[in-house]
Amino acid sequence: MLLTFLQGLSPWHWLGLGILLLILEVFDAGGYLLWMALVATGLAVLLQVLPDFSWKLQLLLFVSLSTLLLLLWKRWREHLLDR
């Protein structure tokens, strides 16, 4: 069942995840979910332009880009707090 869902990922799924993460960011206010929401929304746009991405590549892009942006955010936030 999960594999069937993953194989059918569409831009709407990623856009929905992005919106959900933005809503959760309002309650968290740490900034971390914002970057994941931007990656999910970016994937939605990318899938509109290039719809032939496999679900494995979609998940790999989401995880890797989210991790990269979260690490950059953490470093930048620590730099701002050190001032």
C-alpha positions in Angstrom: 0.0 0.0 0.0 2.8 2.4 0.9 4.7 1.5 -2.2 1.6 2.2 -4.3 1.3 5.6 -2.7 4.9 6.4 -3.3 4.8 5.4 -6.9 1.9 7.8 -7.5 3.4 10.9 -5.9 2.3 14.0 -7.8 3.0 17.7 -7.6 -0.2 18.0 -5.5 1.2 15.7 -2.8 4.3 17.8 -2.5 2.4 21.0 -2.5 0.1 19.7 0.2 3.1 18.6 2.3 4.6 22.1 1.8 1.5 23.8 3.0 1.2 21.4 6.0 4.8 22.1 7.0 4.2 25.8 6.7 1.1 25.6 9.0 3.2 23.5 11.5 5.9 26.1 11.3 3.5 28.7 12.6 3.2 26.7 15.9 6.9 25.7 16.1 8.5 29.0 15.1 12.0 27.6 15.1 12.5 28.0 11.3 13.3 24.4 10.7 10.0 23.4 9.1 10.1 26.4 6.8 13.1 25.0 4.9 11.4 21.6 4.5 8.3 23.3 3.2 10.3 25.2 0.7 11.9 22.0 -0.6 8.5 20.3 -0.8 7.1 23.2 -2.7 10.1 23.3 -5.0 9.6 19.7 -5.7 6.0 20.4 -6.7 7.2 23.0 -9.1 9.9 20.7 -10.5 7.4 17.9 -11.0 5.1 20.2 -12.9 8.0 21.0 -15.3 9.6 17.6 -15.4 6.9 15.0 -14.5 9.0 11.9 -15.1 10.9 11.8 -11.9 10.8 8.5 -10.1 9.5 8.4 -6.6 12.9 7.3 -5.4 14.6 10.4 -6.9 11.8 12.6 -5.4 12.4 11.3 -1.9 16.2 11.5 -2.3 15.9 15.1 -3.4 13.6 15.9 -0.6 15.7 14.3 2.1 19.1 15.6 0.8 17.9 19.2 0.1 16.1 19.4 3.4 19.1 18.2 5.2 21.4 20.6 3.4 19.1 23.6 4.0 18.6 22.6 7.7 22.3 22.4 8.3 22.9 25.8 6.6 20.0 27.3 8.6 21.5 26.0 11.8 24.9 27.4 11.0 23.5 30.7 10.0 21.3 30.9 13.1 24.3 30.2 15.4 26.3 32.8 13.6 23.5 35.4 14.2 23.2 34.5 17.8 26.9 34.8 18.4 26.9 38.4 17.4 
